[in-house]
């Protein structure tokens, strides 16, 4: 019954049968108890025009698909928290927020997400700023895209704002940062190129946990003005072309450090031993990185991405000291030919060595990786046999695509009791089948000659 009535609301809004609204409203209010209405909105939810409502249990999630007129919501009452998200629909979202605040006077709009593929014009931006001003004591999380803050624009005061995400925004970014509460924990700025040292001087918070500045013009000198360096646990500077140096030790609480595709060199890692809690490091695509032995001091390190760097055999020697390391990606490291020392990593689960110069003798030590589940050796053209890997009793996924292995070189894998996927395409084995089950692998290897 509840769903039928909600469907009728949709039909009425979209121009169906035009019976008196008062009659329909009385029917709705009489038939839908709050509990029944909540049940109907939980699950697939309700869509009226371009606006979707879904009760997430603890909050009402409203999604706007385009800049159409706001739907009627006055026929039911809601007093909890509300989140509003609109992509390419800034005016529609503003209209919905205004309607909701008028109809549900005691609800709190705690999250607003307004993103666009194209720039937002001045009139629309002015409306966005006005609506945000109405929510100044409510909004906890704010995500905005493609806005340009001019000198004359006034950012709303949002004393409760705990999370700020800006994507493709331009202009005076510091005005948004100054709107943060002093206890804000999340700041994400991506695809923005108008940052300056003043940008971070204006940020009042001293407790940021997650700081993301991907693909921006941020320079290392700008970060010196951060008041929150001693609280940051996640620091992401991916694709920041001006980050050629970084004092990693200035962020002692780091758990995640993401620097992929930046021009940082090995010297930037000096002082990283002060980051005792560091668990994830991504240096993928940092072509100036040659030596990462300093990372051997990180006893909590679990994931390390060094793909397409310039590390050498000597430059990764100390990684054997990272006893808790579970994932290691050395793919595309063309100066790496021997990884036998990694056999000392008893907790290693995933190892990627694609497009490296490893040889048969250079991987023999991996037979001691008792926990290894996934090994990728694609395009390692110096690999002709993997007989030592037959000792790996935990291995489930082994990819040898583009190597020079032949039938005798893989027969020993029949002893890998948990092997479920074996990829042999592009090897010296003619027409290998797709091997995605252990039983099929055993049968195939048993018949190889």
C-alpha positions as CSV (number, residue, x, y, z in Angstrom):
1,X,0.0,0.0,0.0
2,X,2.8,2.4,0.9
3,X,4.6,1.9,-2.3
4,X,1.5,2.3,-4.4
5,X,0.8,5.7,-2.7
6,X,4.4,6.8,-3.2
7,X,4.1,5.8,-6.9
8,X,0.9,7.9,-7.1
9,X,2.9,10.9,-5.7
10,X,5.4,10.5,-8.5
11,X,2.6,10.3,-11.2
12,X,0.9,13.4,-9.8
13,X,4.2,15.4,-9.8
14,X,4.9,14.4,-13.4
15,X,1.6,15.6,-14.7
16,X,-0.6,12.5,-14.5
17,X,-4.2,12.5,-13.4
18,X,-5.0,16.0,-11.8
19,X,-7.3,15.2,-8.9
20,X,-7.3,17.8,-6.1
21,X,-4.0,17.9,-4.2
22,X,-5.8,18.3,-0.9
23,X,-7.6,15.0,-1.5
24,X,-4.5,13.2,-2.3
25,X,-2.6,14.7,0.6
26,X,-5.2,13.6,3.1
27,X,-5.0,10.1,1.7
28,X,-1.2,10.1,2.0
29,X,-1.1,11.4,5.5
30,X,-3.9,9.0,6.7
31,X,-2.4,6.0,5.1
32,X,1.4,6.4,5.7
33,X,2.6,6.1,9.2
34,X,6.2,7.3,9.8
35,X,7.3,3.7,10.2
36,X,5.6,2.6,7.0
37,X,7.0,5.6,5.1
38,X,10.5,4.9,6.4
39,X,10.2,1.3,5.3
40,X,9.1,2.4,1.8
41,X,12.0,4.8,1.4
42,X,14.5,2.3,2.6
43,X,15.8,0.1,-0.2
44,X,15.1,1.4,-3.7
45,X,13.7,4.6,-2.3
46,X,11.4,7.0,-4.1
47,X,12.1,9.1,-7.3
48,X,10.0,12.2,-8.0
49,X,11.0,13.8,-11.3
50,X,14.8,14.2,-11.2
51,X,15.0,13.9,-7.5
52,X,15.6,10.6,-5.6
53,X,14.9,10.1,-1.9
54,X,16.4,7.2,0.1
55,X,16.3,6.6,3.8
56,X,19.8,5.3,4.7
57,X,18.7,4.3,8.2
58,X,20.4,7.2,10.0
59,X,19.9,9.9,7.4
60,X,17.8,10.9,4.3
61,X,19.9,10.8,1.1
62,X,18.6,13.1,-1.6
63,X,20.1,12.9,-5.1
64,X,19.4,15.4,-7.9
65,X,19.9,14.5,-11.5
66,X,19.2,17.8,-13.3
67,X,18.2,21.4,-12.8
68,X,14.4,20.7,-12.7
69,X,11.9,22.2,-10.2
70,X,12.0,20.8,-6.7
71,X,9.4,18.1,-5.9
72,X,6.7,18.5,-3.2
73,X,7.9,17.2,0.1
74,X,5.4,19.0,2.4
75,X,3.0,16.0,2.5
76,X,5.3,14.2,4.9
77,X,7.5,15.2,7.8
78,X,11.2,14.3,8.4
79,X,13.2,15.5,11.4
80,X,16.5,13.7,11.0
81,X,19.7,14.5,9.1
82,X,19.8,15.0,5.4
83,X,22.5,14.7,2.7
84,X,22.1,16.4,-0.7
85,X,24.1,15.4,-3.8
86,X,23.8,16.8,-7.3
87,X,26.0,16.3,-10.4
88,X,25.6,18.9,-13.1
89,X,22.5,20.1,-11.2
90,X,23.6,23.0,-9.0
91,X,20.4,25.0,-9.3
92,X,18.2,21.9,-8.8
93,X,20.2,21.0,-5.7
94,X,19.8,24.6,-4.3
95,X,16.1,24.4,-5.0
96,X,15.8,21.1,-3.2
97,X,17.7,22.3,-0.2
98,X,15.5,25.4,0.1
99,X,12.3,23.4,-0.2
100,X,13.5,20.8,2.3
101,X,14.4,23.5,4.8
102,X,11.0,25.1,4.5
103,X,9.0,21.8,4.7
104,X,11.2,20.0,7.2
105,X,12.1,22.9,9.5
106,X,13.8,20.7,12.2
107,X,15.9,18.6,9.8
108,X,19.6,19.2,9.5
109,X,21.4,19.2,6.2
110,X,24.8,17.9,7.2
111,X,26.4,17.0,3.8
112,X,26.2,18.8,0.5
113,X,27.9,17.6,-2.7
114,X,27.6,19.8,-5.8
115,X,29.9,18.8,-8.6
116,X,29.9,19.7,-12.3
117,X,31.7,18.7,-15.5
118,X,31.8,22.3,-16.7
119,X,32.4,25.5,-14.9
120,X,29.7,27.1,-12.8
121,X,28.6,30.6,-13.9
122,X,28.5,33.6,-11.6
123,X,24.8,33.6,-11.1
124,X,24.6,30.0,-10.1
125,X,27.7,30.3,-7.9
126,X,26.0,33.2,-6.1
127,X,23.0,31.0,-5.4
128,X,25.2,28.2,-4.1
129,X,27.0,30.6,-1.7
130,X,23.6,31.9,-0.5
131,X,22.2,28.4,0.2
132,X,25.4,27.4,2.0
133,X,25.0,30.5,4.2
134,X,21.6,29.2,5.3
135,X,23.2,26.0,6.4
136,X,26.1,27.6,8.3
137,X,25.4,25.8,11.6
138,X,24.5,22.5,10.0
139,X,27.0,21.4,7.3
140,X,29.6,19.0,8.5
141,X,30.8,17.8,5.0
142,X,31.0,19.9,1.8
143,X,32.1,18.7,-1.6
144,X,32.2,21.3,-4.5
145,X,33.4,21.1,-8.1
146,X,34.3,23.7,-10.8
147,X,33.7,26.8,-8.7
148,X,35.8,29.9,-9.0
149,X,36.1,32.1,-5.9
150,X,36.7,35.7,-6.8
151,X,38.2,38.4,-4.6
152,X,34.7,40.0,-4.1
153,X,33.1,36.7,-3.1
154,X,32.5,35.9,0.5
155,X,32.8,32.3,1.5
156,X,30.1,31.2,4.0
157,X,31.0,30.8,7.6
158,X,30.7,27.1,8.4
159,X,31.8,26.6,12.0
160,X,30.8,22.9,12.0
161,X,32.6,22.0,8.7
162,X,34.7,18.9,9.4
163,X,35.3,17.8,5.8
164,X,36.0,19.9,2.7
165,X,36.5,18.5,-0.8
166,X,37.2,20.8,-3.8
167,X,37.6,19.4,-7.3
168,X,38.6,21.5,-10.3
169,X,37.9,24.7,-8.3
170,X,39.9,27.9,-9.0
171,X,40.4,31.4,-7.7
172,X,40.8,32.2,-4.0
173,X,40.9,28.7,-2.6
174,X,42.0,30.1,0.8
175,X,38.5,31.6,1.3
176,X,37.1,28.0,1.5
177,X,39.9,26.9,3.8
178,X,39.3,29.8,6.1
179,X,35.6,28.6,6.4
180,X,36.8,25.3,8.0
181,X,36.2,24.6,11.7
182,X,39.3,24.5,13.9
183,X,38.7,20.8,14.4
184,X,38.3,19.9,10.7
185,X,39.7,16.5,9.9
186,X,39.5,16.1,6.1
187,X,40.7,18.5,3.4
188,X,40.8,17.3,-0.2
189,X,41.8,19.6,-3.1
190,X,42.3,18.1,-6.5
191,X,42.8,19.5,-10.0
192,X,43.2,23.0,-8.7
193,X,46.1,25.3,-9.9
194,X,45.7,28.5,-8.0
195,X,47.2,27.5,-4.7
196,X,49.8,29.7,-3.0
197,X,51.6,29.9,0.4
198,X,48.7,32.1,1.5
199,X,46.3,29.2,0.8
200,X,47.6,27.2,3.7
201,X,48.3,30.1,6.0
202,X,44.6,30.8,6.1
203,X,43.7,27.2,7.1
204,X,42.8,27.4,10.9
205,X,42.6,23.7,11.6
206,X,45.4,22.0,13.5
207,X,43.8,18.5,13.5
208,X,43.6,17.4,9.9
209,X,43.7,13.7,9.6
210,X,43.5,13.4,5.8
211,X,45.1,15.9,3.4
212,X,44.8,15.3,-0.3
213,X,46.3,17.8,-2.8
214,X,46.4,15.6,-5.9
215,X,47.2,17.2,-9.3
216,X,47.6,20.8,-8.0
217,X,50.3,23.4,-8.2
218,X,51.3,22.9,-4.6
219,X,55.0,23.3,-3.8
220,X,56.9,21.8,-0.9
221,X,57.4,25.3,0.5
222,X,53.6,25.8,0.8
223,X,53.4,22.8,3.1
224,X,55.7,24.5,5.6
225,X,52.8,26.8,6.5
226,X,50.5,24.0,7.6
227,X,49.5,24.1,11.2
228,X,48.4,20.4,11.1
229,X,51.6,18.6,10.1
230,X,51.7,16.8,13.4
231,X,48.2,15.4,13.0
232,X,48.1,14.3,9.3
233,X,47.7,10.5,8.9
234,X,47.1,10.5,5.1
235,X,49.1,12.7,2.8
236,X,48.4,12.5,-0.9
237,X,50.3,14.6,-3.4
238,X,49.8,12.5,-6.5
239,X,50.6,14.1,-9.9
240,X,51.9,17.3,-8.2
241,X,54.7,18.3,-10.6
242,X,56.2,20.9,-8.2
243,X,56.8,18.5,-5.4
244,X,60.5,17.8,-6.1
245,X,61.4,17.6,-2.5
246,X,59.6,16.8,0.7
247,X,60.5,16.7,4.4
248,X,58.6,13.5,5.1
249,X,59.8,13.5,8.7
250,X,57.8,16.6,9.4
251,X,54.6,14.5,9.3
252,X,55.3,12.1,12.2
253,X,51.8,10.6,12.4
254,X,51.6,9.5,8.8
255,X,49.9,6.2,8.1
256,X,49.6,6.7,4.3
257,X,52.0,8.6,2.0
258,X,51.0,8.8,-1.7
259,X,53.5,10.6,-3.9
260,X,53.1,8.7,-7.2
261,X,54.1,10.5,-10.4
262,X,55.8,13.4,-8.6
263,X,59.5,14.4,-9.3
264,X,60.6,13.6,-5.8
265,X,64.0,11.9,-5.4
266,X,65.4,9.3,-3.0
267,X,66.7,12.2,-0.8
268,X,63.1,13.2,0.0
269,X,62.7,10.0,2.0
270,X,65.3,11.1,4.5
271,X,63.7,11.4,8.0
272,X,61.0,8.9,7.1
273,X,62.2,6.7,10.0
274,X,60.4,9.3,12.3
275,X,57.1,8.1,10.8
276,X,56.9,5.1,13.1
277,X,53.2,4.4,12.1
278,X,53.6,4.5,8.3
279,X,51.8,1.6,6.7
280,X,51.3,2.5,3.0
281,X,53.8,4.2,0.7
282,X,53.1,4.8,-3.0
283,X,56.0,6.1,-5.0
284,X,54.8,4.6,-8.3
285,X,56.0,6.6,-11.3
286,X,58.6,8.6,-9.3
287,X,61.4,8.2,-11.8
288,X,64.0,10.0,-9.7
289,X,63.7,7.4,-6.9
290,X,66.7,5.1,-7.0
291,X,67.2,4.0,-3.4
292,X,64.5,3.2,-0.9
293,X,66.6,1.5,1.8
294,X,65.6,4.1,4.3
295,X,62.1,2.5,4.2
296,X,63.7,-0.6,5.8
297,X,63.3,1.1,9.2
298,X,59.5,1.2,8.9
299,X,58.4,-1.7,11.1
300,X,54.7,-1.1,10.4
301,X,54.9,-0.9,6.6
302,X,52.3,-3.2,4.9
303,X,52.0,-1.9,1.4
304,X,54.7,-0.4,-0.8
305,X,54.3,0.6,-4.5
306,X,57.5,1.3,-6.4
307,X,56.3,0.5,-9.9
308,X,58.0,2.4,-12.7
309,X,60.7,3.9,-10.5
310,X,64.4,3.7,-11.0
311,X,65.2,1.5,-8.0
312,X,68.1,-0.9,-8.3
313,X,68.9,-4.2,-6.7
314,X,71.1,-2.4,-4.1
315,X,68.4,0.2,-3.7
316,X,65.8,-2.3,-2.4
317,X,68.1,-4.5,-0.3
318,X,66.8,-3.2,3.1
319,X,63.2,-4.0,2.2
320,X,63.8,-7.5,3.7
321,X,63.7,-5.8,7.1
322,X,60.0,-4.8,6.6
323,X,58.7,-7.9,8.3
324,X,55.1,-6.9,8.1
325,X,55.1,-6.1,4.4
326,X,52.1,-7.7,2.6
327,X,52.1,-6.0,-0.8
328,X,55.0,-5.0,-2.9
329,X,54.9,-3.7,-6.5
330,X,58.1,-3.4,-8.4
331,X,56.6,-3.6,-11.9
332,X,58.4,-1.7,-14.6
333,X,61.6,-1.3,-12.5
334,X,64.0,-2.1,-15.3
335,X,67.1,-2.0,-13.1
336,X,65.9,-4.8,-10.8
337,X,67.2,-8.3,-11.7
338,X,67.4,-10.1,-8.3
339,X,64.8,-10.3,-5.6
340,X,66.0,-13.3,-3.6
341,X,66.3,-11.3,-0.4
342,X,62.5,-10.8,-0.4
343,X,62.2,-14.5,0.5
344,X,62.7,-13.3,4.1
345,X,59.3,-11.6,4.1
346,X,57.2,-14.2,5.8
347,X,54.0,-12.0,5.6
348,X,54.3,-11.1,1.9
349,X,51.0,-11.8,0.1
350,X,51.3,-10.0,-3.3
351,X,54.4,-9.4,-5.4
352,X,54.4,-7.7,-8.8
353,X,57.6,-7.9,-10.8
354,X,56.1,-7.3,-14.3
355,X,58.5,-5.9,-16.9
356,X,61.6,-6.2,-14.7
357,X,64.9,-7.8,-15.6
358,X,64.6,-10.6,-13.0
359,X,66.2,-13.9,-14.0
360,X,65.6,-17.6,-13.1
361,X,68.3,-17.4,-10.4
362,X,67.0,-14.0,-9.3
363,X,63.7,-15.4,-8.1
364,X,64.8,-18.6,-6.5
365,X,64.6,-17.0,-3.0
366,X,60.9,-16.4,-3.5
367,X,60.3,-20.1,-2.7
368,X,60.7,-19.1,0.9
369,X,57.7,-16.7,0.8
370,X,55.4,-19.0,2.8
371,X,52.4,-16.6,2.6
372,X,52.6,-15.5,-1.0
373,X,49.2,-15.6,-2.7
374,X,49.8,-13.6,-5.9
375,X,52.9,-13.3,-8.1
376,X,53.0,-11.4,-11.4
377,X,56.0,-12.0,-13.7
378,X,54.4,-10.7,-16.9
379,X,56.9,-9.7,-19.6
380,X,59.9,-10.8,-17.6
381,X,61.7,-12.1,-20.7
382,X,64.6,-13.5,-18.8
383,X,62.4,-16.0,-17.0
384,X,62.6,-19.4,-18.7
385,X,61.6,-21.7,-15.8
386,X,59.9,-21.3,-12.5
387,X,60.6,-24.7,-11.0
388,X,61.6,-23.3,-7.5
389,X,58.1,-21.8,-7.2
390,X,56.6,-25.2,-6.9
391,X,57.3,-25.0,-3.2
392,X,54.8,-22.1,-2.8
393,X,51.9,-23.8,-0.9
394,X,49.9,-20.6,-0.5
395,X,50.1,-19.3,-4.1
396,X,46.7,-18.9,-5.8
397,X,47.5,-16.6,-8.7
398,X,50.6,-16.8,-10.9
399,X,50.9,-14.8,-14.1
400,X,53.7,-15.7,-16.5
401,X,52.3,-13.9,-19.6
402,X,55.0,-12.8,-22.0
403,X,57.8,-14.8,-20.3
404,X,60.0,-17.4,-22.0
405,X,58.9,-20.4,-19.9
406,X,58.3,-23.7,-21.7
407,X,56.5,-26.9,-20.6
408,X,59.4,-28.4,-18.6
409,X,59.8,-25.0,-16.9
410,X,56.3,-25.0,-15.4
411,X,55.6,-28.7,-14.6
412,X,56.8,-28.2,-11.1
413,X,53.9,-26.0,-10.4
414,X,51.7,-29.1,-10.1
415,X,52.8,-29.2,-6.4
416,X,51.2,-25.8,-5.6
417,X,48.2,-27.2,-3.8
418,X,46.2,-23.9,-3.8
419,X,47.0,-22.6,-7.3
420,X,43.7,-21.5,-8.9
421,X,44.8,-19.2,-11.7
422,X,47.8,-19.8,-14.0
423,X,48.3,-17.4,-16.9
424,X,50.6,-18.7,-19.7
425,X,49.7,-16.6,-22.7
426,X,52.5,-15.4,-24.9
427,X,55.0,-17.9,-23.5
428,X,56.9,-20.7,-25.4
429,X,54.0,-23.1,-24.5
430,X,51.8,-23.4,-27.6
431,X,48.1,-22.6,-27.3
432,X,47.8,-22.7,-23.5
433,X,44.2,-22.8,-22.2
434,X,42.7,-20.5,-19.7
435,X,43.4,-22.1,-16.3
436,X,41.1,-20.8,-13.7
437,X,40.5,-23.9,-11.5
438,X,43.0,-25.9,-9.5
439,X,41.7,-29.2,-10.9
440,X,42.2,-27.9,-14.4
441,X,45.7,-26.7,-13.7
442,X,46.7,-30.1,-12.2
443,X,45.3,-31.9,-15.2
444,X,47.0,-29.6,-17.7
445,X,50.4,-29.7,-16.0
446,X,50.1,-33.5,-15.6
447,X,49.7,-33.9,-19.4
448,X,52.5,-31.5,-20.4
449,X,55.4,-33.1,-22.2
